[in-house]
Amino acid sequence: MSAHPSSLALHRFELFQDLSSDKLDALARRCQWRSVAAGQPILLRQQRHADVFLIVDGRVRVTIYGAQGRQVTFRDVMPGEIVGDLSALDDGPRSADVVTMVGSVIAVLDQDAFLALLVEEPMVARRMMQRLAGLVRQLSERVIELSTFGVQNRLHAELLRLAYASGTDEAKEAQARFAAPRHADLASQISTTREQVTRELNALTRSGLLRKEGALLVVTDLPRLAQMVADVRGEAVSDAGRPS
């Protein structure tokens, strides 16, 4: 089903922050607007088309399935973010599946229009480079975690990411509240089993660092959790630099 196109929806995208209203109107007209129900794939791994998907409303998940059917989740993408840009830039196949987690509104921009925008608008191109640099940093952190952290420490790091993604400022707030994720989802994000996630969450709850408030999960001492993750990351970097 098509959604009603509006340039107002594009104002929330940091990538388009400096574009004039006229240019946003033209961009909105160039997009195909879609309303997509929850649980529907919008991209599939190895597909060869190169459109860019602008998440206007809802939430989508970037994930892949291994040879044995094991799910590995990279990240959830929220309104104001984009997916599909890698294939638009390098003409390669899609590198992951992208599935709607809730009903979502998506604006689809074709590859030619996206590449022309990067040429015509240097600030958009610069923000695009900054976005890609941020993704590389995130993936580097994940590689370190998966290679050197135990399950407990990987869970701590993921909870810290969720706390920061909720908009909590560690410098101002000692606690963080966010929607409690499913244990199976956490397991797919940190490459472990649901049972191990449940066991570690229970341990954190007994220690007082976590508590449940209805549908919310509360980190009761955010600076403490951040320090726990920082300490383990420091040890991992030190160990990596030691001669074998």
Backbone hydrogen bonds, N-H to C=O, Kabsch-Sander energy under -0.5 kcal/mol:
donor,donor_aa,acceptor,acceptor_aa,energy
3,A,33,W,-0.9
9,A,6,S,-0.7
10,L,7,S,-0.8
11,H,7,S,-0.6
11,H,8,L,-1.1
12,R,9,A,-0.8
13,F,10,L,-1.4
14,E,12,R,-0.6
14,E,80,G,-0.5
16,F,13,F,-1.4
17,Q,14,E,-1.6
19,L,16,F,-1.8
24,L,20,S,-2.4
25,D,21,S,-2.4
26,A,22,D,-2.3
27,L,23,K,-2.3
28,A,24,L,-2.7
29,R,25,D,-2.0
30,R,26,A,-1.3
31,C,27,L,-1.1
32,Q,108,V,-2.3
33,W,31,C,-0.6
34,R,106,I,-2.9
35,S,1,M,-2.8
36,V,34,R,-0.5
36,V,104,S,-3.3
39,G,100,T,-2.6
40,Q,37,A,-1.0
42,I,98,V,-3.1
43,L,98,V,-1.6
46,Q,94,R,-2.6
47,Q,44,L,-2.0
52,V,109,L,-3.3
53,F,83,V,-3.1
54,L,52,V,-0.6
54,L,107,A,-3.2
55,I,53,F,-0.6
55,I,81,E,-2.6
56,V,54,L,-1.0
56,V,105,V,-2.0
57,D,105,V,-1.9
60,V,77,V,-2.2
61,R,99,V,-3.0
62,V,75,R,-2.9
63,T,61,R,-0.6
63,T,97,D,-2.7
64,I,72,V,-2.2
66,G,70,R,-3.1
69,G,66,G,-2.0
72,V,64,I,-2.9
73,T,188,S,-1.8
74,F,62,V,-2.7
75,R,62,V,-1.2
77,V,60,V,-3.4
80,G,55,I,-2.8
81,E,78,M,-1.5
83,V,53,F,-2.3
88,A,84,G,-1.2
89,L,85,D,-1.8
90,D,86,L,-2.3
91,D,87,S,-2.1
94,R,47,Q,-2.4
97,D,63,T,-2.9
98,V,43,L,-2.3
99,V,61,R,-2.1
100,T,40,Q,-2.6
101,M,59,R,-3.1
102,V,59,R,-1.1
104,S,36,V,-2.9
105,V,57,D,-1.9
106,I,34,R,-2.9
107,A,54,L,-2.4
108,V,32,Q,-3.2
108,V,106,I,-0.5
109,L,52,V,-3.1
109,L,107,A,-0.6
114,F,110,D,-2.1
115,L,111,Q,-2.7
116,A,112,D,-2.2
117,L,113,A,-2.0
118,L,114,F,-1.7
119,V,115,L,-1.5
120,E,116,A,-2.6
121,E,117,L,-2.2
124,V,121,E,-0.6
125,A,121,E,-2.0
126,R,122,P,-2.5
127,R,123,M,-2.4
128,M,124,V,-2.2
129,M,125,A,-2.1
130,Q,126,R,-2.3
131,R,127,R,-2.5
132,L,128,M,-2.3
133,A,129,M,-2.4
134,G,130,Q,-2.2
135,L,131,R,-2.1
136,V,132,L,-2.1
137,R,133,A,-2.1
138,Q,134,G,-2.4
139,L,135,L,-2.6
140,S,136,V,-2.3
141,E,137,R,-2.2
142,R,138,Q,-2.3
143,V,139,L,-2.5
144,I,140,S,-2.2
145,E,141,E,-2.6
146,L,142,R,-3.0
147,S,143,V,-2.1
148,T,144,I,-2.4
149,F,145,E,-2.3
154,R,150,G,-2.4
155,L,151,V,-2.3
156,H,152,Q,-2.0
157,A,153,N,-2.2
158,E,154,R,-2.1
159,L,155,L,-2.6
160,L,156,H,-2.0
161,R,157,A,-1.9
162,L,158,E,-2.3
163,A,159,L,-2.2
164,Y,160,L,-2.3
165,A,161,R,-2.6
166,S,162,L,-1.1
167,G,164,Y,-1.8
168,T,163,A,-1.3
170,E,168,T,-0.7
172,K,169,D,-1.4
173,E,169,D,-2.9
176,A,219,V,-1.8
178,F,217,L,-1.8
180,A,215,A,-2.7
186,L,182,R,-2.2
187,A,183,H,-2.3
188,S,184,A,-2.0
189,Q,185,D,-1.5
190,I,186,L,-1.6
191,S,187,A,-0.6
192,T,187,A,-2.0
197,V,193,T,-1.9
198,T,194,R,-2.6
199,R,195,E,-2.2
200,E,196,Q,-2.3
201,L,197,V,-2.7
202,N,198,T,-2.2
203,A,199,R,-1.7
204,L,200,E,-2.2
205,T,201,L,-2.2
206,R,202,N,-2.4
207,S,203,A,-1.8
208,G,204,L,-0.5
208,G,205,T,-1.1
209,L,204,L,-1.5
210,L,204,L,-1.3
211,R,218,V,-1.5
213,E,216,L,-2.6
216,L,213,E,-2.2
217,L,178,F,-3.1
218,V,211,R,-3.0
219,V,176,A,-2.7
219,V,217,L,-0.5
220,T,209,L,-2.3
220,T,218,V,-0.8
221,D,209,L,-0.6
222,L,174,A,-3.7
225,L,221,D,-2.0
226,A,222,L,-2.8
227,Q,223,P,-2.2
228,M,224,R,-2.2
229,V,225,L,-2.1
230,A,226,A,-2.5
231,D,227,Q,-2.7
232,V,228,M,-1.7
233,R,229,V,-2.5
234,G,230,A,-2.4
235,E,231,D,-2.0
236,A,232,V,-2.4
237,V,233,R,-2.4
238,S,234,G,-2.2
239,D,235,E,-2.7
240,A,236,A,-2.1
241,G,237,V,-1.2
242,R,239,D,-1.1
